[in-house]
Amino acid sequence: MTGFGGNSRWLTGTALAVMAVCSVSLQAAPLPAPGTVILGVPLSAQYDDAYVYPADILDYFFPTQGWNPAAGTGTLGVIVTTRSAGQQNPNPIPDPITNSNANPINDSWGAGAAAAEQMKVADLLNFLQTTFNSTIPVFTFDQSEPGSQNGLDVTAKVEIVDPLLGVLHTWSFDNTTQPGDGTYDSTSLVNAPAEICIPDVLDKVNPPGTADLVCFSQNVGSGKFDYYVYVPTMDLTSWADADNLFKVTWQFQNVAGGGEEITITGLNNPTGVPEPDSLALLAAALLGLAAAARRAGRRDA
């Protein structure tokens, strides 16, 4: 089982691979393109159709760009599931599912039996366009397992559902990556770890010459986003028939503390290679080169 954020994905050494750094605003920040690597640290990892970006890693490299905002209820675009009972989404978006502190959690949102529980693709697309100038949902995940030494095990899928014809299309988030959309495997669990560690390539946490890692706790229930989840092919434009529904299904295993929250929030999607911010790029490159030189000197000593 491979973890999104686990050391096997993010402890990658100090190879220099400088990328074009995004110039973004706080309210509509485009995610770096999938596969982006900065100074040997990947910013995302792929899980079937989805790319997962740990918010702490984005904030580490781009601390002024708003990647780690408060995720409290009332500051979000669309809440899919939350621990807080009685929360509401703006009409005509269905209200969120309240998740209990149970293990496991298996639930869905957007295609309930009642009209008020149905998320029409056309309504979600309109919301995304008018609020965020986007046609692709970006999911955010706030992990809350205080006191647990383990992370969550997770799978999820999004389906386009015609009320008469059934499922028209599926996007999968699981630990079996394969070509094309769909082919959801609910048994292929992804681990969302309690802690993520990366090389401290910018020497922001550890003084030069000391420990080379910086670690971020994911289980604290901090009220901030822990992960952004982006599916490049999930453009809703071609699915916005008046009757089609947008259904999200998820499972959490090894739930200990409870309180996880899934939302759809206001970020622009990546479009090709991001525009470079030359000053930020130069600073990151110089700091990374200096850090690599120091490490090389210590190895040669």
C-alpha positions in Angstrom: 0.0 0.0 0.0 1.5 3.3 -1.1 0.8 6.5 0.8 0.0 9.9 -0.8 2.5 11.9 1.2 4.3 8.8 2.4 8.1 8.8 2.5 8.3 6.5 -0.5 6.9 9.2 -2.7 8.4 12.4 -1.1 11.8 11.4 0.3 13.5 11.7 -3.0 17.0 13.1 -2.2 18.5 16.4 -3.4 18.8 16.0 -7.2 18.4 19.4 -8.7 15.3 19.7 -11.0 14.3 23.4 -11.0 10.9 24.1 -12.5 9.1 27.2 -13.5 7.5 28.6 -10.4 3.9 29.8 -10.6 3.0 33.5 -10.1 -0.4 33.3 -8.5 -2.9 35.3 -6.5 -4.2 34.2 -3.1 -7.8 33.8 -4.3 -7.3 31.9 -7.6 -4.0 30.2 -7.4 -3.3 27.7 -10.2 -1.9 24.4 -9.0 1.6 23.6 -10.4 1.3 21.2 -13.3 1.2 17.5 -12.5 4.7 16.0 -12.4 6.3 19.3 -11.3 9.5 18.8 -9.3 11.4 21.5 -7.4 15.0 20.8 -6.3 14.3 17.1 -6.3 11.0 17.3 -4.4 7.9 16.3 -6.4 4.9 18.5 -5.7 2.3 15.9 -6.5 1.8 12.1 -6.8 -0.6 10.3 -9.1 -3.2 7.8 -7.9 -5.1 6.4 -10.8 -6.9 9.3 -12.4 -6.1 11.8 -9.7 -3.0 13.9 -8.6 -2.6 14.7 -4.9 -0.7 17.8 -3.8 0.1 18.0 -0.1 -0.7 21.6 1.1 2.3 21.7 3.4 4.7 21.0 0.5 3.2 23.7 -1.6 3.3 26.1 1.4 7.0 25.2 2.0 8.0 26.3 -1.5 5.4 29.1 -2.0 4.6 30.5 1.5 3.1 33.8 0.2 0.7 32.2 -2.2 -2.1 31.0 0.2 -1.8 27.2 -0.1 -2.5 26.6 3.5 -5.5 28.7 4.4 -8.0 28.1 7.2 -10.4 25.5 6.1 -13.1 26.2 8.6 -16.8 25.8 7.6 -18.0 29.0 6.2 -14.8 29.8 4.2 -15.2 27.0 1.6 -16.8 26.7 -1.8 -18.7 23.4 -1.6 -18.6 21.1 1.3 -19.0 17.4 0.3 -18.6 15.8 3.8 -17.8 17.3 7.2 -18.0 16.3 10.9 -20.0 19.4 11.7 -23.7 18.6 11.7 -26.2 21.0 10.2 -23.9 22.7 7.7 -25.4 24.0 4.4 -24.2 24.7 0.9 -25.5 27.5 -1.2 -28.6 26.7 -3.3 -28.9 24.7 -5.6 -26.0 22.7 -4.3 -26.9 19.8 -1.9 -26.0 20.1 1.7 -23.0 18.1 2.9 -23.0 14.6 4.3 -22.2 14.5 8.0 -19.5 11.8 8.7 -19.5 10.1 12.1 -16.5 9.0 14.1 -16.9 5.4 12.9 -14.6 2.9 11.2 -14.9 2.4 8.4 -16.7 5.2 6.7 -18.4 4.5 3.4 -20.6 7.2 1.9 -21.6 9.2 -1.1 -22.9 12.7 -2.0 -24.7 14.2 -5.0 -27.1 11.5 -6.2 -29.5 10.9 -3.4 -33.1 9.9 -3.8 -34.6 13.3 -3.0 -34.2 16.2 -5.3 -32.5 18.3 -2.6 -29.8 15.6 -2.4 -28.9 15.7 -6.1 -26.0 17.6 -7.5 -26.7 18.4 -11.1 -23.6 18.7 -13.3 -25.0 21.9 -14.9 -25.4 23.6 -11.5 -22.0 22.6 -10.3 -20.4 23.8 -13.6 -22.2 27.1 -13.3 -21.0 27.5 -9.7 -17.4 26.7 -10.7 -17.5 29.1 -13.6 -19.1 32.0 -11.9 -17.3 31.7 -8.6 -13.8 30.4 -9.6 -13.7 30.9 -13.4 -13.1 27.1 -13.7 -14.7 24.1 -15.3 -12.8 21.4 -13.4 -13.5 20.8 -9.7 -10.5 20.8 -7.4 -11.0 18.8 -4.2 -9.5 19.7 -0.9 -9.1 17.3 2.0 -8.7 18.2 5.7 -7.4 15.2 7.6 -8.3 15.0 11.3 -7.0 12.1 13.3 -5.6 13.7 16.5 -3.7 11.3 18.7 -3.5 8.6 16.0 0.0 7.3 15.0 -1.4 6.0 11.7 -3.0 7.8 8.8 -6.2 7.0 6.9 -6.6 4.5 4.1 -8.7 6.0 1.4 -10.3 5.4 -2.0 -12.8 7.5 -3.9 -14.5 7.9 -7.2 -16.6 10.5 -9.0 -19.3 9.4 -11.4 -21.5 11.2 -13.9 -24.9 9.6 -13.5 -27.9 9.8 -15.9 -31.0 9.2 -13.7 -32.4 6.9 -16.5 -29.4 5.4 -18.1 -27.1 5.0 -15.0 -23.4 5.8 -14.8 -22.0 7.5 -17.9 -18.4 8.2 -16.8 -16.2 7.4 -13.8 -13.0 8.9 -12.4 -11.1 6.9 -9.9 -8.8 7.6 -6.9 -7.2 4.4 -5.8 -3.7 2.8 -5.7 -3.9 1.1 -9.1 -2.9 3.5 -11.8 -4.0 2.5 -15.3 -4.6 4.1 -18.6 -7.8 6.1 -19.2 -10.5 7.1 -16.7 -12.5 4.8 -14.5 -11.8 1.2 -13.5 -12.3 2.0 -9.8 -10.8 -0.5 -7.3 -12.2 0.0 -3.8 -9.8 -2.6 -2.4 -6.7 -0.8 -3.7 -6.3 1.6 -0.7 -4.2 4.7 -0.6 -2.6 5.6 2.7 -2.8 9.2 3.8 0.0 9.2 6.4 0.2 10.8 9.8 3.4 12.6 8.8 5.1 13.7 5.5 8.8 14.3 5.4 10.8 15.9 2.6 14.4 17.1 2.3 14.8 20.6 3.8 16.3 21.8 0.5 15.7 25.4 1.3 17.2 25.1 4.9 14.0 26.8 6.2 13.6 24.6 9.3 17.0 23.1 10.0 20.2 25.2 10.3 22.8 24.4 7.7 24.9 21.5 8.8 22.2 19.9 10.9 19.2 17.6 10.1 18.2 17.5 6.5 14.5 16.7 6.8 11.5 18.8 7.4 8.3 17.0 8.5 4.7 18.0 8.5 2.0 16.4 10.7 -1.2 15.5 8.8 -3.3 14.2 11.7 -3.6 17.2 14.0 -7.0 18.4 12.8 -5.6 21.9 12.3 -8.6 23.3 10.4 -6.4 23.8 7.4 -6.3 21.9 4.1 -3.9 19.0 4.1 -4.3 17.9 0.4 -5.5 19.2 -2.9 -6.8 16.6 -5.4 -6.9 17.4 -9.1 -8.2 15.2 -11.9 -7.0 16.7 -15.2 -9.7 15.0 -17.3 -12.6 16.0 -15.0 -13.8 18.9 -17.2 -17.6 19.1 -16.6 -18.4 21.1 -19.8 -19.3 18.1 -21.9 -21.4 16.5 -19.1 -23.6 19.4 -18.2 -26.8 17.9 -19.5 -29.8 19.2 -17.5 -30.4 15.8 -16.0 -26.9 14.5 -15.3 -25.8 14.2 -11.7 -22.3 14.6 -10.2 -21.8 11.8 -7.6 -18.8 11.5 -5.2 -18.2 8.2 -3.4 -15.5 7.6 -0.7 -14.3 5.2 1.9 -12.1 5.9 4.9 -10.5 2.9 6.8 -8.5 3.0 10.0 -10.5 5.9 11.3 -9.4 6.7 14.9 -10.2 10.4 15.6 -12.6 11.3 12.9 -13.5 14.7 11.5 -12.3 14.5 7.9 -13.6 17.0 5.5 -13.9 16.9 1.7 -14.6 20.1 -0.1 -14.5 21.7 -3.6 -12.8 25.0 -3.4 -11.7 28.0 -5.5 -8.5 27.2 -7.3 -7.7 27.5 -11.0 -6.6 24.3 -12.7 -3.1 23.9 -14.2 -2.9 24.8 -17.9 0.3 23.4 -19.4 3.6 24.8 -18.0 3.0 27.5 -15.4 4.2 31.0 -16.0 7.6 31.5 -14.3 8.0 33.9 -11.4 11.6 34.7 -12.2 12.5 36.1 -8.8 11.0 33.2 -6.9 12.7 30.7 -9.4 16.1 32.4 -9.0 15.8 32.4 -5.2 14.8 28.7 -5.0 17.5 27.7 -7.5 20.2 29.6 -5.6 19.1 28.3 -2.2 18.8 24.7 -3.6 22.3 24.9 -5.2 23.8 26.2 -1.9 22.1 23.5 0.1 23.2 20.8 -2.3 26.8 22.1 -2.2 26.8 22.0 1.6 25.6 18.5 1.6 28.1 17.4 -1.0 30.9 19.0 1.1 29.7 17.1 4.2 29.7 13.8 2.2 33.2 14.5 0.9 34.6 15.5 4.3 
